[in-house]
Amino acid sequence: MAFILGLWILMYLLDANRANDLVNFIQDAARWLAGWSYDLFTFDEAWARVVCGYGLAAVVYLLIGHGLAGRLRRI
């Protein structure tokens, strides 16, 4: 999940072609994954909103995944 979010942030910052099917798929998946944090921040710059909104979701998913992996390893 964090990989998809990070990939979308990278594609956005590099101004990927939004008419491309892969870019559309990554954007849709990232928007679904970060639905709770999308547009959470109200920076003036669009790139800052994307980095913070999707980046926050990526960090949360990484922390949850790390915690679950640690618990499963103990079992």
N, C-alpha and C positions, 0 to 999 in steps of 0.2 A: 504494500500500500504506500509506504513512504517512498519507494522507488518511483512509482507512478506520479506522485505529487512532486517529487524532486525533478522528474523528467519534464513535467508540465511547466514548472518554474523556469527551467533552463530553456525550453522551447519558447516560452513567452519572452524571456529576456533577449533571446537571439532572434526574435521576430520571425518565428517559423510560419510557413505558408498555411493559413487556416483553411484553405480550400483542399488541402491534402487530407486523405481519409485517415491516415495514421495520426496526424495532428488532431483531427476532430475527435477520434476515438480517445486519445490521451486526455484531451480537454474535457470531454464528457465524463470520463472515468474520474478524473481529478475533481471535477465539480461535484460529482456524486459523493466521493470520499470526503471532501472537505465542505459538505453542505452546511455543517454546523459552524464552521469558522470562515466561510466565504463572506466577504464584505463585513467582517467583524470590526475591522479597523477603517478609519475614515481619513487616511492620508490624502493630500492633494494630488500626489503623483500616483498614477495607475500601477506602475511597476512596484512601488512600495506596498500597495494594498495586496497585490498578488503574492509578493515574497512573504509578507507577514501572515496573510490569511492562510495560504496553502502551506507555508513553512511551519506554522503553528500546528496544523493538522499532522504534518509529517513527523514532527518531533513527538507529538502525543502518541501516534501510532508506533513509533520506534520505542518509546518508553513502555507502552503496553506490551509490545512484542517481546522486549527484553525481559520484562517481569514474568510473562507467561513461560518463556523459555527457561528461565531460572527455576520456576516452580515445577515444570515438567521434568527437568533434569534431576531434581531431587526425588522424584517418584520412582 
